[in-house]
Amino acid sequence: MPWNSHWVGVADFLAMGGYASYVWISIGACALAVLIESLQLRRRHRAAARRVSQLRGEA
């Protein structure tokens, strides 16, 4: 069964059967949450590494 058996073309796929606004907003919100979490994790990791360096006297 081909992946696009329910859609005639790309436009039908992107329309998501009339639920495109819900689907794509949800995907965008999840992607934004993952991006924000990744950036915060990087910031916390760098702060922790700086703190460890200071505690070791390597500053």
BATOR-880088 format. One record per atom (N, C-alpha, C, O): z, x, y; atom name; residue number from 0; residue in one letter. Coordinates in Angstrom, 1 decimal, always signed. Layout:
BAPA, c3, c1, c2, at, i, aa
BAPA, Z, X, Y, CA, NUM, a
...
This chain:
BAPA, c3, c1, c2, at, i, aa
BAPA, +0.0, +0.8, -1.2, N, 0, m
BAPA, +0.0, +0.0, +0.0, CA, 0, m
BAPA, +0.0, +0.9, +1.2, C, 0, m
BAPA, +0.9, +1.7, +1.4, O, 0, m
BAPA, -1.0, +0.8, +2.1, N, 1, p
BAPA, -1.0, +1.6, +3.3, CA, 1, p
BAPA, +0.1, +1.3, +4.3, C, 1, p
BAPA, +0.5, +0.1, +4.3, O, 1, p
BAPA, +0.5, +2.2, +5.1, N, 2, w
BAPA, +1.6, +2.0, +6.0, CA, 2, w
BAPA, +1.3, +0.9, +7.1, C, 2, w
BAPA, +2.2, +0.3, +7.6, O, 2, w
BAPA, +0.0, +0.7, +7.3, N, 3, n
BAPA, -0.4, -0.3, +8.4, CA, 3, n
BAPA, -0.9, -1.6, +7.8, C, 3, n
BAPA, -1.7, -2.3, +8.4, O, 3, n
BAPA, -0.4, -2.0, +6.6, N, 4, s
BAPA, -0.9, -3.2, +6.0, CA, 4, s
BAPA, -0.5, -4.5, +6.8, C, 4, s
BAPA, -1.2, -5.5, +6.6, O, 4, s
BAPA, +0.4, -4.4, +7.6, N, 5, h
BAPA, +0.9, -5.6, +8.4, CA, 5, h
BAPA, +0.2, -5.7, +9.8, C, 5, h
BAPA, +0.3, -6.7, +10.4, O, 5, h
BAPA, -0.4, -4.6, +10.2, N, 6, w
BAPA, -1.0, -4.5, +11.5, CA, 6, w
BAPA, -2.4, -4.2, +11.5, C, 6, w
BAPA, -2.9, -3.5, +10.6, O, 6, w
BAPA, -3.2, -4.8, +12.4, N, 7, v
BAPA, -4.6, -4.6, +12.5, CA, 7, v
BAPA, -4.9, -3.3, +13.2, C, 7, v
BAPA, -5.9, -2.6, +12.8, O, 7, v
BAPA, -4.1, -2.9, +14.1, N, 8, g
BAPA, -4.3, -1.7, +14.9, CA, 8, g
BAPA, -3.1, -1.2, +15.5, C, 8, g
BAPA, -2.0, -1.7, +15.2, O, 8, g
BAPA, -3.2, -0.1, +16.3, N, 9, v
BAPA, -2.1, +0.5, +16.9, CA, 9, v
BAPA, -1.4, -0.5, +17.9, C, 9, v
BAPA, -0.2, -0.5, +18.0, O, 9, v
BAPA, -2.2, -1.3, +18.6, N, 10, a
BAPA, -1.6, -2.2, +19.6, CA, 10, a
BAPA, -0.7, -3.2, +18.8, C, 10, a
BAPA, +0.4, -3.6, +19.4, O, 10, a
BAPA, -1.1, -3.7, +17.7, N, 11, d
BAPA, -0.3, -4.6, +16.9, CA, 11, d
BAPA, +1.0, -3.9, +16.5, C, 11, d
BAPA, +2.1, -4.5, +16.5, O, 11, d
BAPA, +0.9, -2.7, +16.1, N, 12, f
BAPA, +2.1, -1.9, +15.7, CA, 12, f
BAPA, +3.1, -1.8, +16.8, C, 12, f
BAPA, +4.3, -2.0, +16.7, O, 12, f
BAPA, +2.5, -1.4, +18.0, N, 13, l
BAPA, +3.4, -1.2, +19.2, CA, 13, l
BAPA, +4.0, -2.5, +19.7, C, 13, l
BAPA, +5.1, -2.5, +20.2, O, 13, l
BAPA, +3.3, -3.6, +19.4, N, 14, a
BAPA, +3.8, -5.0, +19.8, CA, 14, a
BAPA, +5.0, -5.4, +18.9, C, 14, a
BAPA, +5.8, -6.3, +19.3, O, 14, a
BAPA, +5.1, -4.8, +17.7, N, 15, m
BAPA, +6.2, -5.1, +16.8, CA, 15, m
BAPA, +6.4, -6.6, +16.5, C, 15, m
BAPA, +7.5, -7.1, +16.4, O, 15, m
BAPA, +5.3, -7.3, +16.4, N, 16, g
BAPA, +5.3, -8.7, +16.0, CA, 16, g
BAPA, +6.0, -9.5, +17.1, C, 16, g
BAPA, +6.6, -10.6, +16.8, O, 16, g
BAPA, +5.9, -9.1, +18.3, N, 17, g
BAPA, +6.5, -9.9, +19.4, CA, 17, g
BAPA, +7.9, -9.4, +19.8, C, 17, g
BAPA, +8.5, -9.9, +20.7, O, 17, g
BAPA, +8.4, -8.5, +19.1, N, 18, y
BAPA, +9.8, -8.0, +19.3, CA, 18, y
BAPA, +9.8, -6.6, +19.9, C, 18, y
BAPA, +10.8, -5.9, +19.9, O, 18, y
BAPA, +8.7, -6.2, +20.5, N, 19, a
BAPA, +8.5, -4.8, +21.0, CA, 19, a
BAPA, +9.6, -4.5, +22.1, C, 19, a
BAPA, +10.1, -3.4, +22.0, O, 19, a
BAPA, +9.9, -5.4, +23.0, N, 20, s
BAPA, +10.9, -5.1, +24.0, CA, 20, s
BAPA, +12.3, -4.8, +23.4, C, 20, s
BAPA, +13.0, -3.8, +23.8, O, 20, s
BAPA, +12.7, -5.5, +22.3, N, 21, y
BAPA, +13.9, -5.2, +21.7, CA, 21, y
BAPA, +13.9, -3.9, +20.9, C, 21, y
BAPA, +14.8, -3.1, +20.9, O, 21, y
BAPA, +12.8, -3.7, +20.2, N, 22, v
BAPA, +12.7, -2.6, +19.3, CA, 22, v
BAPA, +12.6, -1.3, +20.1, C, 22, v
BAPA, +13.4, -0.3, +19.9, O, 22, v
BAPA, +11.7, -1.2, +21.1, N, 23, w
BAPA, +11.5, +0.0, +21.8, CA, 23, w
BAPA, +12.7, +0.3, +22.8, C, 23, w
BAPA, +13.0, +1.5, +23.0, O, 23, w
BAPA, +13.3, -0.7, +23.3, N, 24, i
BAPA, +14.5, -0.4, +24.1, CA, 24, i
BAPA, +15.6, +0.1, +23.2, C, 24, i
BAPA, +16.4, +1.0, +23.7, O, 24, i
BAPA, +15.7, -0.4, +22.0, N, 25, s
BAPA, +16.8, +0.1, +21.1, CA, 25, s
BAPA, +16.5, +1.5, +20.7, C, 25, s
BAPA, +17.4, +2.3, +20.7, O, 25, s
BAPA, +15.2, +1.8, +20.4, N, 26, i
BAPA, +14.9, +3.2, +20.1, CA, 26, i
BAPA, +15.1, +4.1, +21.2, C, 26, i
BAPA, +15.7, +5.2, +21.1, O, 26, i
BAPA, +14.8, +3.7, +22.4, N, 27, g
BAPA, +15.0, +4.5, +23.6, CA, 27, g
BAPA, +16.5, +4.7, +23.9, C, 27, g
BAPA, +16.9, +5.8, +24.2, O, 27, g
BAPA, +17.3, +3.7, +23.7, N, 28, a
BAPA, +18.7, +3.8, +23.9, CA, 28, a
BAPA, +19.3, +4.8, +22.9, C, 28, a
BAPA, +20.2, +5.6, +23.3, O, 28, a
BAPA, +18.9, +4.7, +21.7, N, 29, c
BAPA, +19.4, +5.7, +20.6, CA, 29, c
BAPA, +19.0, +7.1, +21.0, C, 29, c
BAPA, +19.8, +8.0, +20.8, O, 29, c
BAPA, +17.7, +7.3, +21.4, N, 30, a
BAPA, +17.2, +8.6, +21.7, CA, 30, a
BAPA, +18.0, +9.2, +22.9, C, 30, a
BAPA, +18.4, +10.4, +22.9, O, 30, a
BAPA, +18.3, +8.3, +23.9, N, 31, l
BAPA, +19.0, +8.8, +25.0, CA, 31, l
BAPA, +20.5, +9.2, +24.6, C, 31, l
BAPA, +21.0, +10.2, +25.1, O, 31, l
BAPA, +21.1, +8.4, +23.8, N, 32, a
BAPA, +22.4, +8.7, +23.3, CA, 32, a
BAPA, +22.5, +10.0, +22.6, C, 32, a
BAPA, +23.4, +10.8, +22.7, O, 32, a
BAPA, +21.5, +10.3, +21.7, N, 33, v
BAPA, +21.4, +11.5, +21.0, CA, 33, v
BAPA, +21.2, +12.7, +21.9, C, 33, v
BAPA, +21.8, +13.7, +21.8, O, 33, v
BAPA, +20.4, +12.5, +22.9, N, 34, l
BAPA, +20.1, +13.6, +23.9, CA, 34, l
BAPA, +21.4, +13.9, +24.7, C, 34, l
BAPA, +21.8, +15.0, +24.9, O, 34, l
BAPA, +22.1, +12.8, +25.2, N, 35, i
BAPA, +23.3, +13.0, +25.9, CA, 35, i
BAPA, +24.4, +13.7, +25.1, C, 35, i
BAPA, +25.0, +14.6, +25.5, O, 35, i
BAPA, +24.5, +13.3, +23.9, N, 36, e
BAPA, +25.5, +13.9, +23.0, CA, 36, e
BAPA, +25.2, +15.4, +22.7, C, 36, e
BAPA, +26.1, +16.2, +22.7, O, 36, e
BAPA, +23.9, +15.7, +22.5, N, 37, s
BAPA, +23.5, +17.1, +22.3, CA, 37, s
BAPA, +23.8, +17.9, +23.5, C, 37, s
BAPA, +24.3, +19.1, +23.3, O, 37, s
BAPA, +23.5, +17.4, +24.7, N, 38, l
BAPA, +23.8, +18.2, +25.9, CA, 38, l
BAPA, +25.3, +18.4, +26.1, C, 38, l
BAPA, +25.8, +19.5, +26.5, O, 38, l
BAPA, +26.1, +17.4, +25.8, N, 39, q
BAPA, +27.6, +17.5, +26.0, CA, 39, q
BAPA, +28.1, +18.4, +24.9, C, 39, q
BAPA, +29.0, +19.2, +25.2, O, 39, q
BAPA, +27.6, +18.4, +23.7, N, 40, l
BAPA, +28.0, +19.3, +22.7, CA, 40, l
BAPA, +27.7, +20.8, +23.1, C, 40, l
BAPA, +28.6, +21.6, +22.9, O, 40, l
BAPA, +26.6, +21.0, +23.6, N, 41, r
BAPA, +26.2, +22.4, +24.0, CA, 41, r
BAPA, +27.2, +22.8, +25.1, C, 41, r
BAPA, +27.6, +24.0, +25.1, O, 41, r
BAPA, +27.5, +21.9, +26.1, N, 42, r
BAPA, +28.4, +22.3, +27.2, CA, 42, r
BAPA, +29.8, +22.6, +26.6, C, 42, r
BAPA, +30.4, +23.6, +27.0, O, 42, r
BAPA, +30.3, +21.8, +25.7, N, 43, r
BAPA, +31.6, +22.0, +25.1, CA, 43, r
BAPA, +31.7, +23.3, +24.3, C, 43, r
BAPA, +32.7, +24.0, +24.3, O, 43, r
BAPA, +30.6, +23.6, +23.6, N, 44, h
BAPA, +30.5, +24.8, +22.8, CA, 44, h
BAPA, +30.6, +26.0, +23.7, C, 44, h
BAPA, +31.3, +27.0, +23.4, O, 44, h
BAPA, +29.8, +26.0, +24.8, N, 45, r
BAPA, +29.8, +27.1, +25.7, CA, 45, r
BAPA, +31.2, +27.3, +26.3, C, 45, r
BAPA, +31.7, +28.4, +26.5, O, 45, r
BAPA, +31.8, +26.2, +26.7, N, 46, a
BAPA, +33.2, +26.3, +27.3, CA, 46, a
BAPA, +34.2, +26.9, +26.3, C, 46, a
BAPA, +35.0, +27.7, +26.7, O, 46, a
BAPA, +34.1, +26.4, +25.1, N, 47, a
BAPA, +35.0, +26.9, +24.0, CA, 47, a
BAPA, +34.7, +28.4, +23.8, C, 47, a
BAPA, +35.7, +29.2, +23.6, O, 47, a
BAPA, +33.5, +28.8, +23.8, N, 48, a
BAPA, +33.2, +30.3, +23.6, CA, 48, a
BAPA, +33.7, +31.1, +24.7, C, 48, a
BAPA, +34.2, +32.2, +24.5, O, 48, a
BAPA, +33.6, +30.6, +26.0, N, 49, r
BAPA, +34.1, +31.3, +27.1, CA, 49, r
BAPA, +35.6, +31.4, +27.0, C, 49, r
BAPA, +36.2, +32.4, +27.3, O, 49, r
BAPA, +36.3, +30.3, +26.6, N, 50, r
BAPA, +37.7, +30.3, +26.5, CA, 50, r
BAPA, +38.2, +31.3, +25.4, C, 50, r
BAPA, +39.1, +32.1, +25.6, O, 50, r
BAPA, +37.5, +31.4, +24.3, N, 51, v
BAPA, +37.9, +32.3, +23.2, CA, 51, v
BAPA, +37.7, +33.8, +23.8, C, 51, v
BAPA, +38.5, +34.6, +23.5, O, 51, v
BAPA, +36.6, +34.0, +24.5, N, 52, s
BAPA, +36.3, +35.3, +25.1, CA, 52, s
BAPA, +37.4, +35.7, +26.0, C, 52, s
BAPA, +37.9, +36.9, +26.1, O, 52, s
BAPA, +37.9, +34.7, +26.9, N, 53, q
BAPA, +39.0, +35.0, +27.8, CA, 53, q
BAPA, +40.3, +35.4, +27.1, C, 53, q
BAPA, +41.0, +36.3, +27.5, O, 53, q
BAPA, +40.6, +34.6, +26.0, N, 54, l
BAPA, +41.8, +34.8, +25.3, CA, 54, l
BAPA, +41.8, +36.2, +24.6, C, 54, l
BAPA, +42.8, +36.8, +24.4, O, 54, l
BAPA, +40.6, +36.6, +24.2, N, 55, r
BAPA, +40.5, +37.9, +23.5, CA, 55, r
BAPA, +40.5, +39.1, +24.6, C, 55, r
BAPA, +40.6, +40.2, +24.2, O, 55, r
BAPA, +40.4, +38.8, +25.8, N, 56, g
BAPA, +40.3, +39.8, +26.9, CA, 56, g
BAPA, +39.0, +40.4, +27.0, C, 56, g
BAPA, +38.9, +41.5, +27.5, O, 56, g
BAPA, +37.9, +39.7, +26.6, N, 57, e
BAPA, +36.6, +40.3, +26.7, CA, 57, e
BAPA, +35.9, +39.9, +27.9, C, 57, e
BAPA, +34.7, +40.2, +28.1, O, 57, e
BAPA, +36.5, +39.2, +28.8, N, 58, a
BAPA, +35.9, +38.7, +30.0, CA, 58, a
BAPA, +35.5, +39.9, +30.9, C, 58, a
BAPA, +35.0, +39.8, +32.0, O, 58, a
